[in-house]
Amino acid sequence: MDLNNQISRRSFLKKLGKMIAGSALVGIVGQAYMKYIEPNWIEVTRQNINHPLIPPIFNDFKIIQFSDTHLGFQLDFNHFEKIIQTISKEEPDLIIFSGDLVDNLLSFYEYEEIIIYLNFLQAPYGKFAVYGNHDHGGWGTDKYKQIMEASNFKLLRNESQNIKIGSSGEIIIAGVDDAMLGQPDFEKTFSSIQERNFTLLISHAPDLIEEAKHYPVDFQISGHTHGGQVQLPFIGPLITPPYGQKYVEGSYDISDHLRLYVNRGLGTTRLPYRLLSRPEITIFTLKT
């Protein structure tokens, strides 16, 4: 009887050891995937924007959005170069960066390298950017402005810009300041618009759509959330930031005439992990 008990106990301990070893292996593999594979596995998402206010001359006009690189945390210049190459190969008509360029501007000093890479990006109808919360952090407000202007990006801080193709029509690109550390001002942003044209709004924080819907906006693009950065099946994102809790990722129909798209960004912050939330570059094609 004692011998049988000893055999059963050894068998149980052996199985338990295998279970523990297996769980540990799964944990190691899972952590490696979240840290080294998915954060580098960029998804290029393609979206059509259909709207009656888009002039015929703008049919097939290509806009590329990239966002939330958070340089200096996990994303390095080798990865940044691949992002620049991916965008350049698409030959966009217009490029938008929707905020959070550097993770911590207080401890990052390789500004000249950023400017060199961003200057590789070319778009015949302009390059535009807005502030994210990390771009305002510390003394970053002026530094971010200097970087983007030196990289030939037009920084839209509560202002708008008309985009024209000859004399056949125009659209409007508008940008508001960051919701967390900036001062978004919709009245100021739209005060200079004289005629009703198709208007695309850039807001780093997606939840500002709740205020934007009261203004002449047809489409809003945002970032900020990283798609939750880590999502679990049947649960969804574990953590979402302020002003990014209602609209987390992808496309939303806000009303009959207003849509929102939330880009998952390219970098990470706080934790160097992504799970079920691949980094993203979004290509929008205007359709009349």
PyMOL commands that set and color helices and strands:
alter all, ss='L'
color gray80, all
select helices_A, chain A and resi 2-40+56-58+77-89+111-120+133-136+140-150+186-190+206-212+226-228
alter helices_A, ss='H'
color red, helices_A
select strands_A, chain A and resi 43-50+62-66+94-97+127-129+154-155+159-164+170-175+199-202+219-222+231-232+236-237+250-253+259-262+280-287
alter strands_A, ss='S'
color yellow, strands_A
deselect
rebuild
show_as cartoon
